[in-house]
Amino acid sequence: MRLADNPRPIVAAVRRFVEKEVRPVASSLEHADRYPHELVARMKELGLFGALIPREYGGLGLDSTTYAMVIEELCRGWMSLAGVINSHTIAALIVLNHGTDEQRRRFLPSFSRGEARGGLCLTEPHAGSDVQAIRTVARRQGDTYLITGTKMFVTNGREGNTFALLARTDTAANPPHKGMSCFIVEKGHPGLQVVKSIGKLGYKGVDTAELVFEEFPVPAANLVGGVEGRGFKHVMSGLETGRINIAARAVGVAQAAFDAAIHHVRARRARAIPPILADIATRLGASRLLTSWAAGMKDRGERCDLEAGMAKLYASEAAQEIAVAAVRILGEAGALTSLDVERHYRDTPLMLIGEGTNEIQRLVIARNLLERYGEQPGALTSLEGLPDERKQMILAARQFVEKQVVPVARESERARRYPAEIVETLGDLGILGAIVPPEHGGLGLDFTTYAMILEELARGWTTLAAIVSDHLTVAHLTARSGTAEQRKRLLPAMARGDLMGCAALAGTVTARRAGRDWVLSGTIPAVDNASHGALFAILARTDRERSACFLVERNAKGLTLSAPLDTLGARGLHTCEVHLKGVRVPGPALAADGAVLALARLGIAA
Ligand SMILES: Cc1cc2nc3c(=O)[nH]c(=O)nc-3n(C[C@H](O)[C@H](O)[C@H](O)COP(=O)(O)OP(=O)(O)OC[C@H]3O[C@@H](n4cnc5c(N)ncnc54)[C@H](O)[C@@H]3O)c2cc1C
């Protein structure tokens, strides 16, 4: 979903803040590596420090989807601002989800107000990806733990004051993570020194620091959850939100780089259009969808470690490629420090590392995929958000494919055999009328469910998915633009599968006016399922150089087909060349609007 027109008030408020207050100053603050005190104060006023904290503790109580949108908006202006919020938010979530009631009451309201400014202390000089290798210890002494060790790369380490810190409380534990505990550590004792601010390639302005603890006293009441040995799980559980956050950041920075590229190309109208714009826009859209998908699962309380990891992995890699592409498109201007694009180029690599490097991400995702294979219908798709009847439809399609399609697909494909019996059963199941309105005998499903059904069919045999998708593209065109007579006569038969549609949307057909009729001539080189189709939707160019669609029945005078063509794959589809020689079509042409072509493309994508 494009976030620009989002109706959520907080997202709109953050967008205004970014446009008016962040963009004008971001580059100069970033180049000076100066902490943005004034912007952080405004973020407090907006309530962003309590974004995910429930209202009862003074937070905004946003869901993860809205939070991701907020982060995207911030990062369109300046990625470092999201850094100020994110590790703070993860520290707060550790207290919210794993702390005692007393800890929640004590810490969460001040986290919400941004008085307690949180950070995460996990990484150490010799322990990054391998968190279990940390050496920081917390030794109990009466009602206090004494913490000794060094923590690296702590975002908000200098400006923050309240950290979630992972330390070993049992150094003999095996595996080591069973001896780790999480503490809420508040600054204010000389045993904690911020010894160094760490300079970085990008992501400047937000402080990244090295913290040294020497016998630093922490009250036992700050041991998260009050029980030792659970800290590793506590900090890992926060990383789901952290990964969604990085994915959303990546989308924001990528959007900013893309916007800069588009503005540049539009400003130089005479130059050729760079085709790479298509690739980067597609990757940007896919990143946003993966991010909102993972966030949506989190909001529904589903397990989403795999999906959050995928979103983080994909979006961060895409953001880096998009930033590089923007530099290429701008040419020399892409390297100018007076423009934002070079900043996006420097910011994006940090997202490949933060919240788990992408190499580790790949290992974890691959392991998860093997362990959880088959848990969810559809390779990647969660059905949890769908109403029950839709879920049933998809599961019925899956069962049908497994029982009736998979056993015969290979042999039928090899023999180039049209799957007549299977198509008939699809008609009986209602799938051939999936998106036909119920008043015309169809199921009237939404496009999301329709796309998922097509995906299931294609998992069994692409030929089948192509037959259904072409047929329903024609049915949709008829329902949308056909006359009342056409809808009444054609749609019920199409929904039953008695009348199969074929989409002929690419070719060199011309349409000439002849009184109230049209006369079509030309050739469409490859029309799927043509030899079994009874109704063709044909896209043609009219006298006025416009595109229009025409419904032509198979027995129309002047319409002929070649023998089925040999194809590389999707055999059994009986793709033919269609010739039209003076084919007369009565009545008005149908609107050849983008929705029909979009539906055809959706069919191929599914
Ligand atoms: C900008 C920024 C902000 C950060 N903020 C914080 C923070 O607030 N708090 C905090 O605790 N930490 C923070 N970090 C640290 C971050 O979490 C670590 O950098 C990250 O976990 C990687 O650890 P490392 O840098 O030690 O790299 P290493 O773990 O040493 O990894 C180096 C390389 O080896 C690869 N590698 C390592 N192990 C394996 C393996 N088993 N298999 C395959 N490849 C492997 C990695 O993928 C990577 O490519 C931050 C880092 C950055 C860059």
The ligand as a Gaussian input file, in Angstrom:
#p B3LYP/6-31G(d) Opt

LIG

0 1
 C       24.724000       1.431000      12.903000
 C       24.725000       0.313000      13.875000
 C       23.968000       0.390000      15.032000
 C       23.998000      -0.640000      15.963000
 N       23.275000      -0.518000      17.117000
 C       23.421000      -1.469000      18.063000
 C       22.776000      -1.317000      19.343000
 O       22.075000      -0.359000      19.610000
 N       22.989000      -2.270000      20.269000
 C       23.754000      -3.372000      20.021000
 O       23.889000      -4.204000      20.892000
 N       24.364000      -3.555000      18.814000
 C       24.215000      -2.633000      17.842000
 N       24.847000      -2.778000      16.627000
 C       25.693000      -3.935000      16.415000
 C       25.105000      -4.943000      15.447000
 O       24.046000      -5.613000      16.035000
 C       26.265000      -5.852000      15.040000
 O       27.110000      -5.084000      14.233000
 C       25.780000      -7.061000      14.278000
 O       25.150000      -7.948000      15.143000
 C       26.959000      -7.779000      13.604000
 O       27.982000      -8.030000      14.486000
 P       29.481000      -7.658000      14.128000
 O       29.489000      -6.268000      13.642000
 O       30.310000      -7.989000      15.290000
 O       29.853000      -8.583000      12.921000
 P       30.259000     -10.117000      12.962000
 O       29.312000     -10.886000      13.778000
 O       31.686000     -10.217000      13.334000
 O       30.073000     -10.510000      11.469000
 C       31.002000     -10.140000      10.437000
 C       30.589000     -10.830000       9.148000
 O       30.617000     -12.254000       9.321000
 C       29.357000     -12.801000       9.027000
 N       29.072000     -13.913000       9.942000
 C       29.193000     -13.923000      11.278000
 N       28.805000     -15.118000      11.770000
 C       28.446000     -15.877000      10.719000
 C       27.947000     -17.209000      10.568000
 N       27.736000     -18.006000      11.619000
 N       27.677000     -17.646000       9.325000
 C       27.831000     -16.838000       8.249000
 N       28.301000     -15.571000       8.326000
 C       28.604000     -15.095000       9.542000
 C       28.369000     -11.670000       9.240000
 O       27.190000     -11.862000       8.509000
 C       29.167000     -10.497000       8.730000
 O       29.071000     -10.458000       7.349000
 C       24.794000      -1.784000      15.692000
 C       25.517000      -1.874000      14.513000
 C       25.498000      -0.835000      13.605000
 C       26.286000      -0.957000      12.349000

